Amino acid sequence: MRAGSGDGSVLRARCAREGLIKARELDVKLYVGNLSRDMTDAALNELASAYGTPQSAVVVKDRVTGDARGFGFIEYADDEQARAAIAGLNQKEVNGNALKVNEARPSKPR
């Protein structure tokens, strides 16, 4: 099996070069679950920065109360950084919680 085959990174890079998809669509979005309720965007960004340069790090908040809902998302422009973050952060204990980190699934249309 070729390096990069099966993970979509080669195809995404080729499509980007050929202008078939926007560069922003190449970002790898990670789901981060089991965050503590006091986690902030800045703290999540700091955690993510240990594995590369995150394009964004957002803790999802309740619309009414503004409290963290216990999960968030990190985006990297690079597959290698995203994979390093998954390997380094998945099951890592942060503020007493073992994080669950994996590649985010596309959101369902409403």
N, C-alpha and C positions, 0 to 999 in steps of 0.2 A: 504494500500500500504506500503510495506517495505521501511525502510530508504535506500536511495541509488538506489532503483529500478527505472528503466525507464531512468536514466541519464547516464548509461553506466559505471559508476565508479566501481561498483562491478564486472562487467564482465571484465573490463580492468585490475583490480587488480588481478583477478583470472588467467587471461591469462598470465600476467607478472610472477606470481608465477610459473606457469607451463612452462614457457619458450617459450610460443607461440608468443609473441611479444617482441620487444626490449624495455628496460626501457625508452629510449628516445621517443618512440611512445606514452608513457603514459602522456607526458607533455601536458598540456592544453594550447592551443594557443588562445589568445584573439586579436580581431581586435579593434583598437582604431582609430576612425575617427574624423574628424573636428579639427585636430590639427592645431595650428598656424604655419605659414611658418617658424618661427624662432625656432621651437621645435628641440631639439637635442636628441640623444640617451641617453646621461647622464641625461638630465632633465626628459625624459620619464621613465628611470630606477628609478629615485628618486621618481616620482609620484607612480610608481608601488610598491616600497619598503614599502610604508605605509600599504600595505595589505598582505605582505608576502615576500618571497625571490624569486624574478624573476630569471629564468634561462637565459632569454635574454629580451632585450627591444630595438627594432629597429624602427627608423623612416625611412620610405621609401623615397628615394631621386631620383630625375630626373637624368637619365644617362648622359645627355648632360650638364646640368647646375649645377648639384650637389645640387640644392635647394630641400628642403623638399616638398613632394607632398601633405601633409595635412593628412596623415594617417600613421599608424604603427602597430606593433605587439608586444605583451608581452607574454612570455611563463612562466608558473608556473609548477612545478612538482606535485603540489597538487591541487585537485579539490576544496577544501575548500578555499584556498587562491585565486584561480581564481574567484570563486563565490563572495568572499568578494570584490575583485577588481572590478568586474562588478557592484555590488551594490553600491560601494563607488565612482566609477569614472564615471559611466553612467550619463549623463546630468550635470556633475560637470563643472563649468565654470573655464577654465584655459586660461590665456592670452586673455580674452574676447570672447572665443569660448566655447560653451557647447559641451563637448565630447560625442561621441557615442561609447559605449563599449559593445561588445557581443562576444560570442565564435566564433572564425574564422571558416569559411567554408573551407573544403579541397580545395586545388588549383585544377583547371581543367587541365587535361593533354593537352599538346600543340601538 
